[in-house]
Amino acid sequence: MEIAALIAILTFAGAIATAVSIKIYHYSFEGQDPDGAYHFTSEPEIIKVGDEITVRQMSVKMTIDPNEVMDVEQQIKDLEEIALLRQQNIRELERVIETSVNGHLDRTFSSNTHLWMDVVKNMGENDPDEIKPRSRSK
């Protein structure tokens, strides 16, 4: 009876994993700027839609207090966890910043993501929708 229940649970979990397509991002530490900012990038992702091929790579620049030291390995784990949670839209929108330059509107979203051990990370990202230039009203 217990084996049948375990098989049923594993089959159900497998069906859920198949139904939800989640990309696993792997980040690496690229180095530190002279101003102290840390740079991380994800592995390149090749996206093919029809005949068009696009290569996308996530890039993160982080600054911390000059008196602190960043645990690079932990930061990579956090970025990978944030990427997983982001794909599932498990985050809290904190604010939207809109900037208009020469009629082009740019939006940046700032979101809080709750990680393990009650760690909260705030990340900014560009608007996922393409925003077309808007004409200025006179």
C-alpha positions in Angstrom: 0.0 0.0 0.0 2.8 2.4 0.9 4.7 1.6 -2.3 1.6 2.3 -4.4 1.1 5.7 -2.7 4.8 6.5 -3.2 4.5 5.6 -6.9 1.4 7.7 -7.3 3.1 10.7 -5.6 6.2 10.4 -7.8 4.1 10.1 -11.0 2.1 13.2 -10.0 5.3 15.1 -9.3 6.7 14.1 -12.6 3.6 15.2 -14.4 3.8 18.6 -12.7 7.5 19.0 -13.6 6.7 18.2 -17.2 3.8 20.6 -17.4 5.9 23.5 -16.0 8.9 24.4 -18.2 11.5 26.1 -16.0 14.9 27.1 -17.3 17.8 26.6 -14.9 20.2 29.5 -15.1 23.9 29.1 -14.1 25.7 32.2 -13.1 29.4 32.9 -12.9 31.5 35.7 -11.3 33.1 37.9 -13.9 35.1 40.2 -11.7 35.0 43.4 -9.8 35.2 47.0 -11.1 37.7 49.5 -9.8 34.7 51.2 -8.1 34.0 48.0 -6.2 30.9 46.7 -8.2 30.7 43.0 -8.6 29.7 41.5 -12.0 27.9 38.2 -12.6 26.6 36.7 -15.9 24.5 33.7 -16.8 25.3 31.2 -19.4 24.3 32.3 -22.9 20.8 31.1 -23.9 20.1 30.5 -27.6 16.5 31.3 -28.5 15.2 30.3 -32.0 11.8 31.6 -33.2 11.2 30.7 -36.8 14.4 31.6 -38.8 15.5 34.2 -36.2 18.1 33.3 -33.7 18.8 35.4 -30.6 21.5 34.9 -27.9 20.5 36.2 -24.5 22.6 36.4 -21.4 21.6 37.8 -18.0 24.0 40.3 -16.5 23.9 41.5 -13.0 26.0 44.3 -11.5 25.9 44.6 -7.7 27.4 47.2 -5.3 27.8 46.8 -1.5 29.1 48.9 1.3 32.8 49.4 0.8 33.4 48.1 4.3 31.7 44.7 3.6 33.0 41.7 1.7 30.6 39.8 -0.7 30.4 36.0 -0.4 30.6 35.4 -4.2 29.6 31.7 -4.0 26.5 32.5 -1.9 25.6 35.3 -4.3 25.7 33.0 -7.3 23.4 30.6 -5.4 21.1 33.5 -4.6 21.0 34.7 -8.2 20.2 31.2 -9.5 17.3 30.9 -6.9 16.0 34.3 -7.9 16.0 33.3 -11.5 13.9 30.2 -10.7 11.4 32.2 -8.5 11.2 34.9 -11.2 10.1 32.4 -13.8 7.3 31.4 -11.5 6.5 35.0 -10.8 7.1 34.5 -7.1 8.2 38.0 -6.1 6.7 41.2 -4.8 6.7 44.3 -7.0 8.1 47.2 -5.0 8.0 50.0 -7.5 8.1 51.0 -11.2 10.5 53.7 -12.3 9.7 55.4 -15.6 12.2 57.5 -17.5 11.6 59.3 -20.7 14.5 60.5 -22.9 13.9 62.0 -26.3 10.4 60.5 -26.5 11.6 57.0 -25.5 9.9 55.6 -22.4 12.0 53.2 -20.3 10.6 51.3 -17.4 12.5 49.5 -14.6 10.8 47.2 -12.2 12.1 46.8 -8.6 11.0 43.6 -6.9 11.6 41.9 -3.6 12.2 38.1 -3.7 12.1 36.1 -0.5 14.8 33.4 -0.5 15.6 30.7 2.0 16.4 31.6 5.6 14.2 34.7 5.4 16.7 36.5 3.1 15.0 39.2 1.0 16.8 40.4 -2.2 15.7 43.5 -4.1 16.4 43.3 -7.8 15.8 45.8 -10.6 15.0 44.6 -14.2 13.9 46.1 -17.4 10.3 46.0 -18.6 9.7 42.6 -20.1 7.4 44.2 -22.7 9.0 46.1 -25.5 8.1 49.7 -25.1 8.0 51.8 -28.3 9.1 55.4 -28.4 6.3 57.8 -27.5 6.0 61.3 -28.9 6.2 64.1 -26.5 3.2 66.3 -25.9 3.8 70.0 -26.2 
